[in-house]
Amino acid sequence: MTTLKERLHADVVTHMKDRNKVALTTVRNVLGEIETREKSGKTPIVLDDAQVTALLQKEAAKRRDTARIYTEAGEAERAAAEIAEAEVIEAYLPKPLTAAEVESIVDEAIAALKADGVELSMRQMGAVMKPVTATVAGRFDGKAVSEIVRNRLAQQ
């Protein structure tokens, strides 16, 4: 199985062959961001898939925000270009989870803790959040997840 970074590198060639200029420049820019992040700091690092996914989410959000600013300024063409770039980046992100799927994951984590004999209260929120966050990672809003966990623990 290839890493997300390897997939981005492979897609550069694909976009060149397809003469897809928007996708090509977007993927190149994202790869540049990844390399900058890896080389910044005192010691070089290699980003794993979770870190690359987080970076892609930030890049897509940045472009959506810029598109909103352009739209407000009456620059429809520039806004459309930013949205097109955001869509290219979002194609590399994992499929977002629905609220029902996240609630199911939270319920499973709570059931697992109960099975281990843990008495659940608001004090165990961290114990519930840790496995849920690992499963959800980047596919659902963190604040919303903690709110779901808080509501579930309040019902216990």
Order of alpha helices (4+ residues) and beta strands (2+ residues): alpha-alpha-alpha-alpha-alpha-alpha-alpha
